[in-house]
Amino acid sequence: MSDALLRVEDVSLTKEGYRILNRVNLSIQPGEVHCLLGLNGSGKSSLAYVLMGCSGYRPDSGRIWFAGQDITDFSITERARLGMTLAWQEPARFEGLPVGAYLALGARDRSPAALAASLEAVALAPAAYLDRPANHSLSGGERKRIELAAVAAMCSRLAILDEPDSGVDALTLGDVASLIRKMAEAGTAVLLITHRDEMVTLADSASLMCLGSIICQGDPAQVRDFYGRRCRPHAGAMGTPAWERARSAEEVPLNVTVSQ
């Protein structure tokens, strides 16, 4: 669509002789939550790195457009300046830097109240965390939630969240979900990357990735159903996936586009 904030056109990527991404097409509107669903190893994180312009992830072919501008050759810094940000699957550690200072690095509002509110949004008590070092003393789940708080505080135009539910216990998944919806309501488009199909319920639209290709797109509930019926049962199988052996019209959910 012409008014899409992000538009990915036929993007392919080869690394070390392997085709990692294969003619990926994707579009995201401003303020939309789009879920990119797929099994581990399907190419979801590689697509995130391509979109963000990470070193070694320039596509072999295809173009990437952001806010009407071709950014295929832009650096990660240039993309960040345009309003793109990426929450890594494995958050970084910052030895000696307090959590509050880390949150303030990219926050639009650096007031103590705003920084405290960003922590509360991910179910972390500001009094316990603002002055705490953002280092090895934090658990993986704590670092993940702090990174999500930092991304939300940036108020970016597009937030790419790579497995935001990874390492977060079930009791706080609701807070993560609430934060993502609040980001969208504030105008941030969110690309939500996950292998957990329950996260799809947050999305306005969804895509399913398999072996570097997006094999279906459409209504989140239908994409989730397709994933549950056709992908999860074959997660440990070898050889040709079931959806390649039997891709007949009656096996594909209605109103979902399946790539050929």
C-alpha positions as CSV (number, residue, x, y, z in Angstrom):
1,M,0.0,0.0,0.0
2,S,1.3,3.5,-0.9
3,D,0.7,4.8,2.7
4,A,2.7,2.0,4.3
5,L,5.3,3.1,6.8
6,L,7.5,0.1,6.1
7,R,7.4,-1.7,2.7
8,V,9.6,-4.7,2.0
9,E,9.8,-5.8,-1.7
10,D,11.2,-9.2,-2.8
11,V,14.0,-9.1,-0.3
12,S,16.4,-12.1,-0.4
13,L,19.5,-12.8,1.6
14,T,22.3,-15.4,1.3
15,K,24.9,-16.0,4.0
16,E,27.7,-18.5,3.8
17,G,26.2,-20.2,0.8
18,Y,22.7,-20.6,2.4
19,R,19.6,-18.8,1.3
20,I,18.3,-17.3,4.5
21,L,15.6,-15.1,3.1
22,N,13.7,-15.8,-0.1
23,R,11.8,-13.0,-1.8
24,V,10.1,-11.6,1.3
25,N,7.3,-9.1,0.9
26,L,5.8,-7.2,3.8
27,S,4.1,-3.9,4.6
28,I,3.3,-2.3,7.9
29,Q,1.0,0.8,8.4
30,P,1.7,3.5,11.0
31,G,0.4,2.5,14.4
32,E,-0.1,-1.1,13.3
33,V,1.0,-4.2,15.2
34,H,2.1,-6.8,12.7
35,C,3.0,-10.2,14.0
36,L,5.7,-12.2,12.2
37,L,5.2,-15.8,13.4
38,G,7.4,-18.8,12.7
39,L,9.3,-21.7,14.2
40,N,12.9,-21.1,15.5
41,G,15.3,-21.0,12.6
42,S,12.7,-19.8,10.0
43,G,14.5,-16.6,9.3
44,K,12.6,-14.1,11.5
45,S,15.6,-12.6,13.3
46,S,17.6,-12.4,10.0
47,L,14.8,-10.3,8.5
48,A,14.9,-8.1,11.6
49,Y,18.6,-7.5,11.1
50,V,18.1,-6.8,7.4
51,L,15.4,-4.2,8.2
52,M,17.6,-2.5,10.8
53,G,20.6,-2.4,8.5
54,C,22.9,-4.5,10.7
55,S,26.4,-5.3,9.4
56,G,26.5,-8.3,7.1
57,Y,22.8,-8.2,6.5
58,R,22.4,-6.2,3.3
59,P,20.0,-8.0,1.0
60,D,21.2,-9.7,-2.2
61,S,18.1,-8.4,-4.0
62,G,14.9,-6.5,-3.3
63,R,14.3,-3.1,-1.8
64,I,13.2,-1.7,1.6
65,W,11.2,1.4,1.9
66,F,10.5,3.4,5.1
67,A,8.1,6.4,5.1
68,G,8.3,6.6,1.3
69,Q,12.1,6.6,1.2
70,D,14.3,3.8,-0.2
71,I,16.5,2.9,2.8
72,T,18.1,-0.3,1.3
73,D,21.5,1.2,1.4
74,F,21.1,3.2,4.6
75,S,23.3,2.4,7.6
76,I,21.9,1.3,11.0
77,T,22.5,4.8,12.3
78,E,20.7,6.5,9.4
79,R,17.7,4.2,9.9
80,A,17.6,4.9,13.7
81,R,17.6,8.6,12.9
82,L,14.5,8.1,10.7
83,G,12.7,6.5,13.7
84,M,13.4,2.8,13.5
85,T,14.6,0.8,16.5
86,L,15.3,-2.9,17.2
87,A,14.8,-4.8,20.5
88,W,17.3,-7.6,20.3
89,Q,16.3,-11.2,21.1
90,E,19.3,-11.3,23.5
91,P,19.4,-7.8,25.3
92,A,22.8,-6.2,25.8
93,R,24.5,-5.7,29.2
94,F,25.9,-2.3,30.1
95,E,28.4,-2.7,32.9
96,G,28.4,0.2,35.4
97,L,25.4,2.0,33.7
98,P,22.3,2.3,36.0
99,V,19.0,1.2,34.5
100,G,17.6,4.8,34.8
101,A,20.6,6.1,32.7
102,Y,20.1,3.4,30.1
103,L,16.4,4.2,29.8
104,A,17.3,7.9,29.4
105,L,19.7,7.3,26.5
106,G,17.0,7.3,23.8
107,A,13.9,8.4,25.7
108,R,11.8,11.2,24.3
109,D,10.8,12.3,27.8
110,R,13.8,11.9,30.3
111,S,11.9,13.1,33.3
112,P,12.1,10.9,36.4
113,A,8.3,10.4,36.3
114,A,8.4,9.3,32.6
115,L,11.3,6.9,33.2
116,A,9.5,5.4,36.3
117,A,6.4,5.0,34.2
118,S,8.3,3.0,31.5
119,L,9.4,0.5,34.2
120,E,6.0,0.2,35.7
121,A,4.7,-0.6,32.2
122,V,6.8,-3.8,32.2
123,A,6.0,-4.7,35.9
124,L,9.3,-3.5,37.4
125,A,9.3,-1.3,40.5
126,P,11.1,2.0,39.7
127,A,12.4,2.3,43.3
128,A,14.1,-1.1,42.9
129,Y,15.5,-0.7,39.4
130,L,16.2,2.9,38.4
131,D,19.6,3.0,40.3
132,R,20.4,-0.7,39.8
133,P,23.3,-1.5,37.4
134,A,22.2,-2.8,34.0
135,N,24.7,-5.7,34.2
136,H,25.1,-9.4,34.9
137,S,23.2,-9.1,38.2
138,L,19.9,-8.8,36.2
139,S,18.2,-12.0,35.1
140,G,17.4,-12.6,31.4
141,G,13.8,-11.7,32.0
142,E,14.6,-8.5,33.8
143,R,17.0,-7.4,31.0
144,K,14.3,-8.2,28.4
145,R,11.7,-6.1,30.2
146,I,14.1,-3.2,30.7
147,E,14.9,-3.2,27.0
148,L,11.2,-3.2,26.2
149,A,10.8,-0.3,28.6
150,A,13.6,1.6,26.8
151,V,12.2,0.9,23.3
152,A,8.7,2.2,24.4
153,A,10.3,5.3,25.9
154,M,11.9,6.1,22.6
155,C,8.5,6.6,21.0
156,S,9.9,5.4,17.7
157,R,8.0,5.4,14.4
158,L,8.7,1.7,14.0
159,A,9.8,-0.8,16.8
160,I,11.0,-4.2,15.7
161,L,10.6,-6.5,18.7
162,D,12.5,-9.7,18.3
163,E,11.0,-12.4,20.6
164,P,9.9,-9.8,23.3
165,D,8.3,-12.7,25.3
166,S,11.6,-14.7,25.4
167,G,12.7,-15.2,29.0
168,V,9.7,-13.4,30.4
169,D,7.6,-15.5,32.8
170,A,3.9,-16.0,32.1
171,L,2.9,-13.7,35.0
172,T,4.3,-10.7,33.2
173,L,3.3,-11.6,29.6
174,G,0.2,-9.6,30.1
175,D,2.2,-6.5,30.9
176,V,4.3,-7.0,27.8
177,A,1.2,-7.3,25.7
178,S,-0.3,-4.2,27.3
179,L,2.9,-2.3,26.6
180,I,2.9,-3.3,22.9
181,R,-0.7,-2.1,22.5
182,K,0.0,1.2,24.3
183,M,3.0,1.7,21.9
184,A,0.7,1.2,18.9
185,E,-2.0,3.5,20.4
186,A,0.7,6.2,20.8
187,G,1.5,5.9,17.0
188,T,4.4,3.5,17.0
189,A,4.2,0.7,14.4
190,V,5.3,-2.6,15.9
191,L,6.8,-5.6,14.1
192,L,6.3,-8.3,16.7
193,I,8.5,-11.3,16.0
194,T,7.7,-14.5,17.8
195,H,7.4,-18.3,17.7
196,R,4.6,-18.3,20.4
197,D,1.3,-18.3,18.7
198,E,-0.5,-16.8,21.7
199,M,1.2,-13.5,21.1
200,V,-0.6,-13.3,17.7
201,T,-3.7,-12.1,19.5
202,L,-2.0,-8.7,20.0
203,A,-1.7,-8.1,16.3
204,D,-3.8,-6.2,13.7
205,S,-2.3,-8.4,11.0
206,A,0.1,-11.3,10.8
207,S,2.5,-13.2,8.5
208,L,3.9,-16.7,8.8
209,M,7.5,-17.4,7.9
210,C,9.0,-20.8,7.0
211,L,12.4,-21.5,5.6
212,G,13.1,-17.9,4.8
213,S,9.8,-17.3,3.0
214,I,6.5,-15.7,4.1
215,I,4.1,-18.5,3.2
216,C,0.8,-16.8,4.3
217,Q,-0.4,-13.4,5.4
218,G,-3.7,-12.1,6.6
219,D,-6.0,-12.1,9.6
220,P,-4.1,-13.0,12.8
221,A,-6.5,-15.6,14.0
222,Q,-6.4,-17.5,10.6
223,V,-2.6,-17.2,10.4
224,R,-2.4,-18.6,14.0
225,D,-4.7,-21.5,13.1
226,F,-2.5,-22.3,10.0
227,Y,0.6,-22.2,12.2
228,G,-0.9,-24.5,14.8
229,R,-2.3,-27.0,12.3
230,R,0.5,-27.2,9.8
231,C,3.8,-25.9,11.4
232,R,3.9,-27.0,15.0
233,P,3.1,-30.7,14.4
234,H,6.1,-30.7,12.0
235,A,8.6,-28.7,14.1
236,G,10.9,-31.6,14.5
237,A,10.3,-33.2,11.2
238,M,13.0,-33.5,8.5
239,G,12.5,-33.2,4.8
240,T,9.9,-31.3,2.8
241,P,7.4,-29.5,5.1
242,A,3.8,-30.5,5.0
243,W,2.6,-27.2,3.5
244,E,4.8,-27.8,0.5
245,R,3.6,-31.3,-0.1
246,A,-0.1,-30.4,0.2
247,R,-0.9,-26.8,-0.6
248,S,-4.3,-27.2,-2.0
249,A,-7.0,-24.6,-1.8
250,E,-9.1,-26.5,0.8
251,E,-6.2,-26.8,3.2
252,V,-5.4,-23.1,3.2
253,P,-7.5,-20.8,5.5
254,L,-9.9,-18.6,3.7
255,N,-8.9,-14.9,3.3
256,V,-5.3,-15.6,3.9
257,T,-2.8,-15.0,1.1
258,V,-0.4,-17.9,0.6
259,S,2.8,-17.2,-1.4
260,Q,3.6,-19.3,-4.4
